[in-house]
Amino acid sequence: MFQSMIFVAIPALVGLTAAFYVLYKIAKEEQGPIPQRAPQREPRTVNPPGVRRRDNVRQRNRVPGPISGPCAICFEDKSHVELYPCMHKNICENCTIKIIQQRNRPCPFCRVSIQGYT
């Protein structure tokens, strides 16, 4: 019983696949060639490629208003500091000091080397 179903099902699937392929080709020919898009110009920048202005970075990372709530690292202290140059604010001074004592001093949020904090 199962073998007879396979002998019928496989040729039927092959036939359906071939029919759909032919219909696809006909529909594609009726549409004609796909028009090519005009090449897009790159936006003009004042800074050299790959160099971002610090003002833009600060505006993106700046969180409006004071930060309240626990430190994002230890979840304890509520006194937050601001890291430079990335301007992240949701970390306490104790965790900041521990990070600065490390060799490469990465910001835990964006991995930029911490230059200082306030």
The 8 nearest C-alpha neighbors of each residue, nearest first, counted from 0:
[[1, 3, 2, 4, 5, 6, 7, 8],
 [2, 0, 4, 3, 5, 6, 7, 8],
 [3, 1, 5, 4, 0, 6, 7, 8],
 [2, 4, 6, 0, 5, 1, 7, 8],
 [5, 3, 1, 7, 2, 6, 8, 0],
 [4, 6, 8, 2, 7, 3, 9, 1],
 [7, 5, 3, 4, 8, 9, 2, 10],
 [6, 8, 4, 5, 9, 10, 11, 3],
 [9, 7, 5, 11, 10, 4, 6, 12],
 [8, 10, 12, 11, 7, 5, 6, 13],
 [11, 9, 13, 12, 8, 7, 14, 6],
 [10, 12, 14, 8, 9, 13, 15, 7],
 [13, 11, 15, 9, 14, 10, 16, 8],
 [12, 14, 10, 16, 11, 15, 17, 9],
 [13, 15, 11, 17, 12, 16, 10, 18],
 [16, 14, 18, 12, 17, 13, 19, 11],
 [15, 17, 13, 19, 14, 18, 12, 20],
 [16, 18, 20, 14, 15, 19, 13, 21],
 [17, 19, 15, 21, 20, 16, 14, 22],
 [20, 18, 22, 16, 21, 17, 23, 15],
 [19, 21, 23, 17, 18, 22, 16, 24],
 [20, 22, 24, 18, 23, 19, 17, 25],
 [23, 21, 19, 25, 20, 24, 26, 18],
 [22, 24, 20, 26, 21, 25, 19, 27],
 [23, 25, 27, 21, 22, 26, 28, 20],
 [26, 24, 22, 28, 27, 23, 21, 29],
 [27, 25, 29, 23, 28, 24, 22, 30],
 [26, 28, 24, 30, 25, 29, 23, 31],
 [29, 27, 25, 31, 30, 26, 24, 32],
 [30, 28, 26, 31, 27, 25, 24, 32],
 [31, 29, 27, 28, 26, 32, 33, 25],
 [32, 30, 28, 29, 33, 27, 34, 26],
 [31, 33, 34, 30, 28, 27, 35, 29],
 [32, 34, 35, 31, 30, 36, 27, 28],
 [35, 33, 32, 36, 31, 37, 30, 38],
 [36, 34, 33, 37, 38, 32, 39, 31],
 [37, 35, 38, 34, 39, 33, 40, 32],
 [36, 38, 39, 35, 34, 40, 33, 41],
 [39, 37, 36, 40, 35, 41, 34, 42],
 [38, 40, 37, 41, 36, 42, 35, 43],
 [41, 39, 42, 38, 43, 37, 44, 36],
 [40, 42, 43, 39, 44, 38, 48, 37],
 [43, 41, 40, 44, 39, 45, 48, 46],
 [42, 44, 41, 45, 40, 46, 48, 47],
 [45, 43, 46, 42, 47, 48, 41, 50],
 [44, 46, 47, 43, 48, 52, 50, 51],
 [45, 47, 44, 50, 48, 51, 52, 49],
 [46, 48, 50, 49, 45, 44, 51, 43],
 [49, 47, 50, 46, 44, 51, 45, 43],
 [48, 50, 47, 51, 46, 52, 44, 45],
 [51, 49, 48, 47, 46, 52, 53, 45],
 [52, 50, 53, 49, 46, 55, 56, 48],
 [51, 53, 54, 55, 50, 56, 46, 57],
 [52, 54, 56, 55, 57, 51, 84, 58],
 [53, 55, 57, 52, 56, 58, 51, 59],
 [56, 54, 58, 57, 53, 52, 59, 51],
 [57, 55, 53, 59, 54, 58, 60, 52],
 [58, 56, 54, 60, 55, 59, 61, 53],
 [57, 59, 55, 61, 56, 60, 54, 62],
 [58, 60, 56, 57, 61, 55, 62, 54],
 [61, 59, 57, 58, 56, 86, 62, 87],
 [62, 60, 58, 59, 57, 63, 86, 87],
 [61, 63, 60, 64, 66, 65, 88, 59],
 [64, 62, 61, 65, 66, 60, 58, 59],
 [65, 63, 62, 66, 61, 67, 88, 89],
 [66, 64, 67, 63, 62, 88, 79, 89],
 [67, 65, 89, 64, 68, 88, 79, 62],
 [68, 66, 65, 77, 69, 79, 89, 78],
 [67, 69, 77, 70, 66, 76, 74, 89],
 [68, 70, 74, 77, 75, 76, 71, 67],
 [69, 71, 74, 90, 72, 91, 73, 76],
 [70, 72, 74, 90, 89, 73, 69, 91],
 [73, 71, 70, 74, 90, 94, 91, 107],
 [72, 74, 75, 70, 71, 94, 76, 69],
 [75, 73, 70, 69, 71, 72, 76, 68],
 [76, 74, 69, 73, 70, 77, 72, 91],
 [77, 75, 69, 70, 78, 91, 74, 73],
 [76, 78, 69, 68, 79, 70, 75, 67],
 [79, 77, 91, 76, 80, 92, 70, 90],
 [80, 78, 91, 90, 89, 77, 88, 92],
 [79, 81, 117, 88, 91, 92, 90, 116],
 [80, 82, 88, 116, 117, 86, 87, 83],
 [81, 83, 116, 86, 87, 115, 85, 84],
 [84, 82, 85, 115, 86, 114, 116, 113],
 [83, 85, 86, 82, 114, 113, 115, 111],
 [84, 86, 83, 87, 82, 57, 111, 60],
 [87, 85, 82, 83, 81, 84, 88, 57],
 [88, 86, 82, 81, 85, 89, 60, 61],
 [89, 87, 81, 80, 90, 79, 86, 82],
 [88, 90, 70, 71, 79, 87, 66, 91],
 [89, 91, 70, 79, 71, 88, 80, 72],
 [92, 90, 79, 70, 94, 78, 93, 80],
 [91, 93, 95, 94, 80, 96, 79, 90],
 [94, 92, 96, 95, 91, 97, 76, 90],
 [95, 93, 97, 96, 92, 91, 98, 90],
 [96, 94, 92, 98, 93, 97, 99, 91],
 [95, 97, 99, 93, 98, 94, 92, 100],
 [98, 96, 94, 100, 95, 99, 93, 101],
 [97, 99, 95, 100, 101, 96, 104, 94],
 [100, 98, 104, 96, 101, 97, 95, 113],
 [99, 101, 97, 98, 96, 102, 104, 95],
 [102, 100, 104, 99, 98, 103, 97, 105],
 [101, 103, 104, 100, 99, 98, 105, 112],
 [102, 104, 105, 101, 112, 99, 113, 100],
 [105, 103, 99, 101, 112, 113, 98, 102],
 [106, 104, 112, 110, 111, 113, 103, 107],
 [105, 107, 110, 111, 108, 109, 113, 112],
 [108, 106, 110, 105, 109, 111, 98, 72],
 [107, 109, 106, 110, 87, 111, 105, 85],
 [108, 110, 111, 106, 107, 85, 105, 87],
 [111, 109, 106, 105, 107, 108, 112, 104],
 [112, 110, 106, 105, 109, 113, 85, 84],
 [111, 113, 105, 104, 106, 114, 110, 103],
 [112, 114, 104, 115, 83, 105, 106, 111],
 [115, 113, 83, 112, 84, 116, 82, 104],
 [116, 114, 83, 113, 82, 117, 84, 99],
 [117, 115, 82, 81, 83, 80, 114, 113],
 [116, 81, 80, 82, 115, 83, 92, 79]]
